[in-house]
Amino acid sequence: MAPQLIAGRYRVERELGRGGMGAVWLCRDEMLGREVAVKQIGALPGEAADLARGLREARSSAALQHPNVVSVFDAVDEGETIWLVMEYVPSRTLSQLAREEGPLDPRRAAAIGAQVADGLALAHERGTVHRDVKPGNVLVAEGDHAKISDFGIARSNAADEHRTQTGLLTGTPAYFSPELARGAESSPASDVWALGATLYAAVEGRQPYAPRENAIATLAAIAQESPDPPRRAGALAGVIGHMLDPDPEVRWSMAQVARELHDVAAGGAGVQDTRADDDGAATQVFPAPVPAAAPAAAAAASSPAPEPEPEPAPEPEPVPAPAPEPGRERQRRTTAGWWVAAVIVVLVLAIGGLALLATTGDDDGAPSADETTSAPSGSPEPTEENEPTEETSEPTQEATEPTEEPDDTEPTQGASGGEAVGLVEDYYAVLPGDRDAGWATLSPSLQEQIGRDSYDGFWSGISRVEIVAVQDVGGGSVDVTLTYDGGSRETRRIDVGRVGGELRIVGDRVV
Ligand SMILES: Nc1ncnc2c1ncn2[C@@H]1O[C@H](COP(=O)(O)OP(=O)(O)OP(=O)(O)O)[C@@H](O)[C@H]1O
């Protein structure tokens, strides 16, 4: 039965939804006169102490103020029940969105993912791991403003992880990384995997690992096999590939993920996923299709996410990898042997006294409670029927990418090689610190293509950019090789011209 007044202060207005741990209520905070979302967390058998510790950490996560993180205002302990008081976000979860609208356009998914990655990157910087990143925990509000929720079960890095004191395993198996599935502790890298799996599900309309008969079988599959390469991810494919790197040591950091997602969201062509397999051969597990005409966005220089075409278009096919085919990595992991599954089973039985508590809210594609108004699903795994269908129209990259044709609405005159090199050096010298100055270096039509929000979003995730090499390639164009934050490196072709007599950057793409 619905409570009426929680903690003597929060007046219940209606139920917002239910997850594996309990209900979430829309309440009015009578003290502060504002609406809040209050989540009920039932104590698990023998877990009171652990829960209390988790809640202390939830309180400390209230200090995590970020526009893309659902704020936690309070945690109220009322004996058997604990209430988490959060910012109310009128929204749909990402899983609801995908279910209602079909698989997302890759650039839209990248834009949502970039915001979530921004929030998670800050959490990681502060030493907090989310531990339950999944589509059901991504709240998407008006204008696709995304927030990651459920930091309530997050723990600081030092704390006990997915395994609780009595051995219950918390989290959502479908979004477990391979190392977690093998029994490792959660880490920032496992959050990166989970966000990769979340974006995969958003664009593909299915989870990276098809639901199995039970959670342990799902974990075994994750531990042993690579997911099928995404087929609809377009420019997002390479980023997802890096996020789903089976090796947590090599997997990108959340900060790098954020940067790359902003770039794709802003129209960038995306990265190739070229990682070496055991033979040292480059294996494109998830190649990013790069249409010949794609202009690629610039360090933010790119067009905003195009609107999806109304007409269905054929699915973009992954670019064939040169030598070893995408299935190779999958095969290598599969042949690692069934012992992995056995280890998982033994581990779970040993630590858990048979208990495996897997949160299974709408994250897995199951209908959310606010759609079904039913009790939380007792089914350990979601059903395929609840996944977004694949029939939904998906614009091809070719259809949605802006072309490289010069913008004839903006008369430009060429620049000399020296002028172009000088302008590019000046441009990167002011970034990322002075975004206004950087922005002013772009021609008006490039500014219009990119959008100031995307530009700021891209550069706000970077603390240092350095020019490694710069080369005049003629015609007012310059190839510049950059490193971001001393890590990721890319080469961009920057086109410079005179607009109204002033030197400006008129084009930019990854080469
Ligand atoms: N801060 C919030 N503002 C608005 N709605 C929310 C908020 N938090 C949760 N909800 C709604 O309540 C539903 C249930 O949330 P909850 O966090 O319990 O689900 P879950 O993440 O699927 O479950 P679990 O806790 O098992 O991971 C969500 O699907 C969402 O629709």
The ligand as an SDF file (V2000), in Angstrom:
LIG
                    3D

 31 33  0  0  0  0  0  0  0  0999 V2000
   14.6220   10.8240   -9.7180 N   0  0  0  0  0  0  0  0  0  0  0  0
   13.5890   10.3620  -10.4350 C   0  0  0  0  0  0  0  0  0  0  0  0
   12.7240   11.2060  -11.0240 N   0  0  0  0  0  0  0  0  0  0  0  0
   11.6810   10.7270  -11.7400 C   0  0  0  0  0  0  0  0  0  0  0  0
   11.4180    9.4320  -11.9350 N   0  0  0  0  0  0  0  0  0  0  0  0
   12.2500    8.5340  -11.3770 C   0  0  0  0  0  0  0  0  0  0  0  0
   13.3710    8.9380  -10.6050 C   0  0  0  0  0  0  0  0  0  0  0  0
   14.0230    7.8360  -10.1880 N   0  0  0  0  0  0  0  0  0  0  0  0
   13.3430    6.8030  -10.6660 C   0  0  0  0  0  0  0  0  0  0  0  0
   12.2680    7.1990  -11.3860 N   0  0  0  0  0  0  0  0  0  0  0  0
   11.2830    6.3350  -12.0590 C   0  0  0  0  0  0  0  0  0  0  0  0
   11.0430    5.2320  -11.2350 O   0  0  0  0  0  0  0  0  0  0  0  0
   11.2990    4.0290  -11.9420 C   0  0  0  0  0  0  0  0  0  0  0  0
   11.8940    3.0160  -10.9990 C   0  0  0  0  0  0  0  0  0  0  0  0
   13.1580    3.4870  -10.5670 O   0  0  0  0  0  0  0  0  0  0  0  0
   14.2090    2.5370   -9.9150 P   0  0  0  0  0  0  0  0  0  0  0  0
   15.4680    3.2840   -9.7160 O   0  0  0  0  0  0  0  0  0  0  0  0
   13.6220    1.8820   -8.7160 O   0  0  0  0  0  0  0  0  0  0  0  0
   14.2830    1.4610  -11.0330 O   0  0  0  0  0  0  0  0  0  0  0  0
   15.4230    0.5740  -11.5720 P   0  0  0  0  0  0  0  0  0  0  0  0
   16.6580    1.3740  -11.7000 O   0  0  0  0  0  0  0  0  0  0  0  0
   14.9110   -0.1080  -12.7720 O   0  0  0  0  0  0  0  0  0  0  0  0
   15.5500   -0.4680  -10.4340 O   0  0  0  0  0  0  0  0  0  0  0  0
   16.7430   -0.9030   -9.5460 P   0  0  0  0  0  0  0  0  0  0  0  0
   16.6860   -0.0720   -8.3300 O   0  0  0  0  0  0  0  0  0  0  0  0
   16.4080   -2.3030   -9.3080 O   0  0  0  0  0  0  0  0  0  0  0  0
   17.9850   -0.7240  -10.3300 O   0  0  0  0  0  0  0  0  0  0  0  0
   12.2270    4.4070  -13.0640 C   0  0  0  0  0  0  0  0  0  0  0  0
   12.0500    3.5630  -14.1320 O   0  0  0  0  0  0  0  0  0  0  0  0
   11.8060    5.8220  -13.3760 C   0  0  0  0  0  0  0  0  0  0  0  0
   10.7540    5.7880  -14.3030 O   0  0  0  0  0  0  0  0  0  0  0  0
  1  2  1  0
  2  3  1  0
  2  7  2  0
  3  4  2  0
  4  5  1  0
  5  6  2  0
  6  7  1  0
  6 10  1  0
  7  8  1  0
  8  9  2  0
  9 10  1  0
 10 11  1  0
 11 12  1  0
 11 30  1  0
 12 13  1  0
 13 14  1  0
 13 28  1  0
 14 15  1  0
 15 16  1  0
 16 17  2  0
 16 18  1  0
 16 19  1  0
 19 20  1  0
 20 21  2  0
 20 22  1  0
 20 23  1  0
 23 24  1  0
 24 25  2  0
 24 26  1  0
 24 27  1  0
 28 29  1  0
 28 30  1  0
 30 31  1  0
M  END
$$$$
